[in-house]
Every structure is written in structure tokens, then in C-alpha cells.
Amino acid sequence: MNVNYSYLKEQFKDYKVIFRELGKLIESGDYTLGKPVTVFERKFADLIGTQHAIGVNSGTDALFLSLKAIGIEPGDEIITAPNTFIATVGAIVAAGARPVFVDVTDEYTINPELIERAITKRTKAIIPVHYAGHPADMKDIMNLADKYGLPIIEDACQAISAAVNKKAAGTFGTTGCFSLHPLKNLNVWGDGGIVTTNSAKVRDKLILFRNHGLKDRDNVGIFGYNSRLDSLQAVVGNYLISSVSEITNTRIKWANRYDLAMARLKDFVTIPRRRPNKKYVYHLYIIMAKRRNQLLSYLNKNNIEAKVHYPIPLHLQKAARNLGYKKGDFPVTEAQCKSIITLPVHQHLSCEQIDYVIQKVEDFYS
Ligand SMILES: *Cc1c(COP(=O)(O)O)cnc(C)c1O
């Protein structure tokens, strides 16, 4: 049996349906900020539960433009977690700001108890990452935001439809940032991203920033960027967005099945803490495992595409050298990096495939 990590071939088997929609777009020539983008933005805002959603070129740009929209300037400090995908930190640096890391909890998300002592006069925002589809502790984070008057930019790139107390990721902060990258839970045929917000002011800024700061054809309000969501990609997004709950529910079903089996192996593997008030959407199914590297190669040898997200925390990456961090600064993240493993959990797997993965993990430890 094969258990693949990527499911794109299966997912777009009936691509001809999308081709028909693309055909209509090509006949209209409506490529830049066309009608499919507006339609997608409305559907996305409704899905997440915000007043506005603004389509941009990528999840990275969703973060970067959010930082620009709240007025981040060179020298500002932005707090985030060191276990995220590099893009979170890349966006902070691209905006001219300095990333300040705070260690994570046993849910792999930023530890609110540690945020407070990282706040300085220069702190201008916090970016909690809903890592792996695990929503961060938004209640505590929003309390801190209120106390210190700090805007929150949610990195929800891995967390479409995740929620805390039934409130969706991407609705807590000043903005929520989502990626439509081919490997994300709601995906298109290349790069794409979208920002959610309830602020009309922030929406207006984002609309300017993504399109050269153009107020209309001839008038430039501010210097901006070119970071539009392509009409072509919005067509694909419009096709898939109605499947988000089905995609999410299947991932949750497989994750629950893994959780039950992994609980039986508790001498060897540790499931991240699961809170009853949170909805986890399992962009990644991650556990901590003893003898992780051996388990990884054992699973790979048995045609299971397990992976590690990620073996090197960001504060120890070469790119982060001049931030001045060292080994030992974030012990929880560092311990997780040594033992985490990601098992395939996507919506195109069968129950037999999930059980095969479980069987192989059991075989490895017996
Ligand atoms: C994928 C991802 C991004 C960046 O999204 P792109 O669309 O690839 O630019 C940012 N943050 C996190 C946590 C991600 O997983």
C-alpha cells in the first residue's frame, strides 16, 4: 500500500469542470481583479465570518501587506513563534521589522504566558500562528492585545475553519492571513492568499497596497505593491470553497482515528494537547515520537510519506543569525523539533490507508 502526502492529482481529477469556468474567464478577458476575485472575496468573508476579505498574491503577502496596513516601520518589533513556516518571519523582515520569538505550548502554538515578558516599547504587533491547524490561545492573546494596545495579525495560513469557542481563526485579530498554496487545505493552482478583516479602514489600505496604491487609473494615493489575487486562481478557489467543510471534516475524522490509536502507544508517542473548546483542522497531523528519525525512515520504507515540519526551528536558521538567538533559547520548540513527525491526514486517504499507517507505527515500536 502507498500513503501519499500530496493529493493534487486526485483532487483535480475532474479539472474539466474548472476548465469550463476558465473558458468563460478567457472569453471575458477579465484577468486582473476580475469578477471571480470579487466573488471569491465575498464567499471567503462569509465562510470565515468577517465583513471583508481581500484577495492577494500569497499567504506571505497577506502577512506582509497586513503589517504595512497597520503601519509597521523599520525598527518595530513583532512577536511570533519560532516553530512556524519561514514565511511568517520572512514577511516581518520584508516589512523592515524585527522578529521577536516566544516559545510554544504543548499544542505547538505560541505560549501566551511568555508573551508578556517579550513585549518592549518597540513591540508593534503579535502574530500568533495557528500552526498545523491548531488554533492559538486567542482568548489570552486578545487580553494581552487589549492590555498593551497591540494589534494582532493572525497567521491562519494553515487554519481555515479552525476555531476557538466556535469563533473562527482569522476573526480575532485586526487581520487574518490565509494561503491558497496548492498544499493548503483550501488551495488553487499556484500562489494565492487572502486577508480577512472587520475594519473598513484596514480593508481600504489593503486594497490600495495590493494594487500599486492606485485610487483609480490615474491617481496614486500611496506607494504600494503588485500583489493581486489572479482571476484565474479565484476561479479555482470559487470551485473548491464549497468543499471546505467536507475537506475539514474528513481530516478531523482521520486525526481522531490516529489519536485513538496513538493513545494506545503512549509509551512511545505524545499527542499534542487537545482542548475541548478548540476546533483543530489538521492541516498537518503532528505527534512527538521516540526514535523519530528511525520511525520516519521506517514509514518511508513502507511507502508512507511521513515528513517532519520542521526539523530546524527558525531562531537556529542561518538566515536568523543576526537576530542574536542561540540554542536553548526556546526549549519547548527545540524539543519538539527533535521528535515531531507528520503523518498523512488529507481528505483523499481511505480508512484502510489510515489503518495501514497506524499498523506500521505499531509494528515499529513492537
Ligand atoms: C504556507 C504558509 C505561509 C505562506 O503562504 P504562501 O501562500 O506559501 O506564501 C505563511 N505562514 C504559514 C504558517 C504557512 O503555512
The ligand as an SDF file (V2000), in Angstrom:
LIG
                    3D

 15 15  0  0  0  0  0  0  0  0999 V2000
    2.0640   28.4890    3.8030 C   0  0  0  0  0  0  0  0  0  0  0  0
    2.2690   29.3890    4.9360 C   0  0  0  0  0  0  0  0  0  0  0  0
    2.5440   30.7440    4.7590 C   0  0  0  0  0  0  0  0  0  0  0  0
    2.7930   31.3740    3.4160 C   0  0  0  0  0  0  0  0  0  0  0  0
    1.8430   31.1260    2.4700 O   0  0  0  0  0  0  0  0  0  0  0  0
    2.2420   31.2210    0.9130 P   0  0  0  0  0  0  0  0  0  0  0  0
    0.9180   31.2610    0.2410 O   0  0  0  0  0  0  0  0  0  0  0  0
    3.0280   29.9860    0.5970 O   0  0  0  0  0  0  0  0  0  0  0  0
    3.0220   32.4550    0.7110 O   0  0  0  0  0  0  0  0  0  0  0  0
    2.6750   31.5390    5.8780 C   0  0  0  0  0  0  0  0  0  0  0  0
    2.5610   31.0310    7.1170 N   0  0  0  0  0  0  0  0  0  0  0  0
    2.3110   29.7320    7.3320 C   0  0  0  0  0  0  0  0  0  0  0  0
    2.1750   29.2310    8.7260 C   0  0  0  0  0  0  0  0  0  0  0  0
    2.1850   28.8650    6.2520 C   0  0  0  0  0  0  0  0  0  0  0  0
    1.9630   27.5740    6.4730 O   0  0  0  0  0  0  0  0  0  0  0  0
  1  2  1  0
  2  3  1  0
  2 14  2  0
  3  4  1  0
  3 10  2  0
  4  5  1  0
  5  6  1  0
  6  7  2  0
  6  8  1  0
  6  9  1  0
 10 11  1  0
 11 12  2  0
 12 13  1  0
 12 14  1  0
 14 15  1  0
M  END
$$$$
